[in-house]
Amino acid sequence: MTRAPGHGRGASAMTIDSPHYRSMRAALKVLDDTVSGKFEITADGIVHDMMAPRRPHEFTAAQVSRRLERVMPDSLVAHTGEPDVEDAPGGIMRRPDVMVISWTDMEGDGSFDPRTLVAAIEIASRSNPDNDWVGKLRDYPLIGIPVYAIFDPRTGTGAVFSDIHATPDGPRYATRKDFVYGEDVTIADWTISTEDLPRYP
């Protein structure tokens, strides 16, 4: 994984009106078509995850999505894949592994508004878990995603973060609930099993 520098804690410094953010968005349009991997714009700049997701990662995302959709109302979907979620005024663009969002809010063109998400779920990367446990844990409350869950196939554990509140460093999650694979986990209003989720070899 490589990182191109931004403006540090840049939610205020790197906005859609800044030439820096506009140049990063333009660069990603070119890179997405020519360079493999996943690109995101964070409060620290561009993150490029060069590693293609492995089967345990994708299997976990699919299982979590399916288990959630069995218990959620039909008006919601646990979506995997594109597009990104983007808070352009804040200069952050991310792509969660699973997004709980209403069908209505999926309509239209362009990136999803992060404030329409009910929850974002990440499967921790084996090559760069700090992107999920540190970077996204910082960015998701900044852009207004109310619930963030991490499943970590490295350790067979995870955590659910909620209750955004103000801090001197900006919005952060106030509540963290840890879980171990095999236990039930509650994400927003829905409880699912974590039985039989794969671990990284």
C-alpha positions as CSV (number, residue, x, y, z in Angstrom):
1,M,0.0,0.0,0.0
2,T,1.3,3.5,-0.8
3,R,0.1,6.9,0.4
4,A,0.3,10.2,-1.3
5,P,0.4,13.1,1.1
6,G,-2.5,15.4,1.8
7,H,-2.6,18.2,4.2
8,G,-2.4,16.3,7.5
9,R,-5.7,16.4,9.4
10,G,-7.0,17.9,6.2
11,A,-10.8,17.7,6.6
12,S,-10.8,21.5,6.9
13,A,-7.7,22.2,4.8
14,M,-8.4,19.9,1.9
15,T,-11.9,20.7,0.6
16,I,-13.6,20.3,-2.8
17,D,-12.7,23.9,-3.4
18,S,-9.0,23.4,-2.9
19,P,-6.8,22.8,-6.0
20,H,-5.1,19.9,-4.0
21,Y,-8.4,17.9,-3.7
22,R,-9.4,18.6,-7.3
23,S,-6.0,17.4,-8.5
24,M,-6.3,14.2,-6.5
25,R,-9.8,13.5,-7.9
26,A,-8.5,14.1,-11.4
27,A,-5.6,11.8,-10.8
28,L,-7.8,9.0,-9.5
29,K,-10.0,9.1,-12.7
30,V,-6.9,8.3,-14.7
31,L,-5.4,5.8,-12.2
32,D,-8.6,3.8,-11.8
33,D,-8.5,2.8,-15.4
34,T,-4.8,2.1,-15.7
35,V,-3.5,0.9,-12.3
36,S,-4.7,-2.2,-10.4
37,G,-5.8,-1.9,-6.8
38,K,-8.2,0.4,-4.8
39,F,-7.7,4.1,-4.4
40,E,-9.2,6.2,-1.7
41,I,-8.8,9.8,-0.6
42,T,-8.4,10.2,3.2
43,A,-7.8,13.0,5.6
44,D,-4.1,12.2,5.0
45,G,-4.1,12.1,1.2
46,I,-4.4,9.3,-1.4
47,V,-4.3,5.7,-0.2
48,H,-3.5,3.0,-2.8
49,D,-4.1,-0.6,-1.7
50,M,-2.1,-2.6,-4.3
51,M,-3.1,-6.0,-3.0
52,A,-6.2,-7.6,-4.6
53,P,-8.6,-8.8,-1.9
54,R,-8.1,-12.5,-1.0
55,R,-10.9,-15.1,-0.9
56,P,-11.3,-15.0,2.9
57,H,-11.8,-11.2,2.7
58,E,-14.4,-11.4,-0.1
59,F,-16.1,-14.4,1.5
60,T,-16.5,-12.5,4.8
61,A,-17.9,-9.5,3.1
62,A,-20.4,-11.6,1.2
63,Q,-21.4,-13.6,4.3
64,V,-21.9,-10.4,6.4
65,S,-23.9,-8.8,3.6
66,R,-26.1,-11.9,3.3
67,R,-26.7,-12.3,7.0
68,L,-27.6,-8.7,7.4
69,E,-30.1,-8.8,4.5
70,R,-31.9,-11.7,6.1
71,V,-32.8,-9.6,9.2
72,M,-33.0,-6.1,7.7
73,P,-36.2,-4.6,6.3
74,D,-36.6,-4.9,2.5
75,S,-36.1,-1.1,2.1
76,L,-32.4,-1.5,3.0
77,V,-29.6,-3.3,1.2
78,A,-26.1,-4.5,2.5
79,H,-24.3,-3.4,-0.6
80,T,-20.9,-4.6,-1.6
81,G,-18.9,-2.9,-4.4
82,E,-19.0,0.5,-6.0
83,P,-19.5,3.4,-6.0
84,D,-17.5,5.2,-3.4
85,V,-18.8,7.3,-0.6
86,E,-17.6,10.8,-0.9
87,D,-17.7,13.9,1.4
88,A,-16.4,16.3,-1.2
89,P,-16.6,19.4,1.0
90,G,-14.5,17.5,3.6
91,G,-12.1,16.1,1.0
92,I,-12.7,12.4,1.9
93,M,-13.6,9.6,-0.5
94,R,-13.8,6.0,0.8
95,R,-15.1,2.6,-0.4
96,P,-16.4,0.5,2.4
97,D,-16.5,-3.3,1.9
98,V,-20.2,-3.4,2.9
99,M,-22.6,-0.4,3.0
100,V,-26.0,-0.6,4.7
101,I,-28.1,1.9,2.7
102,S,-31.6,2.3,1.5
103,W,-32.6,1.4,-2.1
104,T,-33.8,5.0,-2.5
105,D,-30.5,6.5,-1.5
106,M,-28.7,4.2,-4.0
107,E,-30.6,5.9,-6.9
108,G,-28.9,8.4,-9.2
109,D,-25.3,8.9,-10.4
110,G,-22.0,9.6,-8.8
111,S,-20.7,8.7,-5.3
112,F,-22.9,7.9,-2.4
113,D,-23.5,10.6,0.2
114,P,-21.9,9.1,3.4
115,R,-24.6,10.6,5.5
116,T,-27.2,8.4,3.8
117,L,-25.4,5.2,5.1
118,V,-26.9,3.4,8.0
119,A,-23.6,1.6,8.6
120,A,-20.2,0.9,7.0
121,I,-18.5,-2.5,7.4
122,E,-14.9,-3.3,6.7
123,I,-13.0,-6.6,6.5
124,A,-9.6,-5.8,7.8
125,S,-6.9,-6.1,5.2
126,R,-4.1,-8.6,5.9
127,S,-1.6,-6.3,4.2
128,N,-2.7,-3.0,5.7
129,P,-5.0,-3.4,8.7
130,D,-4.2,0.2,9.9
131,N,-6.2,1.5,7.0
132,D,-9.3,0.0,8.6
133,W,-8.4,0.2,12.3
134,V,-6.9,3.7,12.3
135,G,-7.6,5.6,9.0
136,K,-11.2,4.7,8.5
137,L,-11.9,4.8,12.2
138,R,-10.9,8.4,12.0
139,D,-12.5,9.3,8.7
140,Y,-15.9,7.6,9.1
141,P,-17.2,9.7,12.0
142,L,-15.7,12.8,10.2
143,I,-18.0,12.2,7.2
144,G,-21.1,11.3,9.3
145,I,-21.3,7.5,9.1
146,P,-23.2,6.6,12.3
147,V,-22.1,3.0,12.7
148,Y,-18.8,1.4,11.7
149,A,-18.1,-2.3,12.1
150,I,-14.7,-4.1,11.5
151,F,-14.3,-7.8,11.0
152,D,-10.7,-8.9,11.3
153,P,-9.9,-12.3,9.8
154,R,-6.3,-12.1,11.1
155,T,-7.4,-12.5,14.7
156,G,-11.0,-13.7,14.5
157,T,-12.2,-10.6,16.3
158,G,-13.9,-7.3,15.5
159,A,-15.5,-4.3,16.9
160,V,-18.6,-2.1,16.3
161,F,-18.2,1.7,16.8
162,S,-21.1,4.1,17.2
163,D,-22.4,7.3,18.9
164,I,-20.5,10.1,17.1
165,H,-19.5,12.9,19.4
166,A,-17.4,16.0,19.3
167,T,-13.8,15.9,20.5
168,P,-10.9,18.4,20.2
169,D,-9.7,16.3,17.2
170,G,-13.1,16.4,15.5
171,P,-16.0,14.0,15.5
172,R,-15.1,10.5,16.9
173,Y,-17.1,7.4,17.9
174,A,-17.8,7.3,21.6
175,T,-18.9,3.7,21.9
176,R,-16.9,0.6,21.0
177,K,-18.2,-3.0,21.4
178,D,-15.7,-5.8,20.8
179,F,-16.6,-9.3,19.6
180,V,-15.0,-12.6,19.0
181,Y,-15.8,-14.8,16.0
182,G,-18.5,-17.3,17.1
183,E,-20.5,-14.6,19.0
184,D,-23.5,-12.7,17.8
185,V,-22.8,-9.1,16.8
186,T,-25.2,-6.2,16.6
187,I,-24.7,-3.7,13.8
188,A,-27.0,-0.7,14.1
189,D,-30.4,-2.4,14.8
190,W,-29.7,-5.9,13.6
191,T,-27.9,-8.9,15.2
192,I,-26.2,-11.5,13.1
193,S,-24.0,-14.5,13.8
194,T,-20.3,-14.6,13.3
195,E,-20.1,-18.4,13.2
196,D,-18.0,-20.0,10.5
197,L,-16.5,-16.8,9.2
198,P,-13.1,-17.5,7.6
199,R,-9.7,-16.6,9.1
200,Y,-6.7,-15.7,7.0
201,P,-4.3,-18.6,6.7
